[in-house]
C-alpha cells in the first residue's frame, strides 16, 4: 500500500508539510496520493542510520548479502499487480514494458547475488614475504577491495524500476557492502515507495541492520543537495540530465572530503552508415532505426539521435525513407508533461538552425503527452560549425548529417562530446576502410555496436555503459553489468599482517 511517506530506515515518516503528486501522462491528470518531501532532520536521520548500519553491513559475508539481494527480488515479484499498476499510472508506459523492466530489475539483483556469493569479485592478490631476498627482504603484501560507505542513489526518470529504487546502482552498492539512501524520482514516487517496501521487508527477513536502506522524496533539489553535502555520504550514483549530474558532481568535489559522483548523463549516440550499406539494404536499415528512435517514445539513454552518412546516390532517399517509417509508428506517451515540453523545445531549437531541413514529422493531432516523432537533416559543414546542432532531444527525434567525404565524417566524430555508444552500419567490403572510423569512435564512446541498434543494454560482465564526459563523469566505470560494483569499493593493502587480523579472504 502506498502511503506517501519516506522510509527512514525501516520506519515510515512524514514530518514535513511540503507535498507533491505524480501525474498520469495518459490521462493528463494528477494521481491521488500526496507524497511528503523529506525534512532536513529526516535526511540527517537517514544518513546517520546508514552510517551506523555500515559498521555492521560492511562485514556481512557475501553469501548473506546474496541472500538479501535475492530476497529483494522475491519481494518485488510479490508486489505483483499493485506494482505494475503504479508503474503504468505514473509513467504512461504500457504494462508489457513494466513487466519487462521488472524482469530486468530482478535479474540484476540476482546477478549481483551470484557475483558476491564468493569473494572472487574482490580481485584479491597475495604477494608472500621473501625474507631471504637480497639486498632488501620483501614484506608480505595482500590486497583486497573494501566498500566505500553509505551511497546516495538518484533514481532515473525513464526507468522507474531498472534504474531506480532497486535498480543497478542500488543493487551493485548493496552487493559491495554499502548501505543505500535512494532519492526517489518525483515522477514515480508511488512506484518508488512500493519497491522500497520490498527492500525493507527483505532486509528484515534476512537480518540486515536497520539503515541499510532508506527511500526519501523531494521534488526540487534541496533534498538531493543536502544528501550529497552530508559528510557521512561517501559516493553518489546518478542517472539523468547533464545539468543535474554536473551540479551534483560540483557539490561533491567542493566538500571538505570530496567524494565520487558516478553520473550517467547526456548522449546522442552517433550512428555511421556507409554508402555500401545504404546501397544494399537501405530499407532494412531505415526500418531498424525508425524502431530504435521511437522505442519507448525515444526516452532511452542509448537512443540513436545522430545518423552520419557520406554524400551518395542513395543518401537522400534513405533519409526520406527513415522519416516516413519513423513518423508512421504510432506516437507514444512521454513520461511527464515537463519531459514532453523539453523535448519539443529542443527539437524546435535544433530544427530552426540555419541549413537544417525537416525531412518528416508527425503532423496529425496527438494526445497532450504523446511525443511527436521527427527527422531533421543537415550538412556536415553546418553541423561542424554550429554546436547547437549537437543538442540532445530526449524523445523520438534524430538528426541525419550528410558529410561530403570520409575526412569530414571523421572530423565530425572527433568533434563530438563524449557518448555512451557509437554504431557502425557497414558491409564486409567496407571493412578495410573502417579503421579510422573505429579509432575515432574509441576516443568518443564507451560501447561500439556493429550492424545493430544501440537501444538495449545487456546486463553482463562485458557491458560498458558509460563514456567520456558528458556521457558519464568517469569513463573508467560502467553503470550496467556486474563490473559496476567497482564504483562502490576501494583497494586496501595489508603489509606484514598477523594472519588472525587479516580479512578472511586474505588469510594464509
Order of alpha helices (4+ residues) and beta strands (2+ residues): beta-beta-beta-beta-beta-beta-alpha-alpha-alpha-beta-beta-beta-alpha-beta-alpha-beta-alpha-beta-alpha-beta-beta-alpha-beta-alpha-alpha-beta-beta-alpha-beta-alpha-beta-alpha-beta-beta
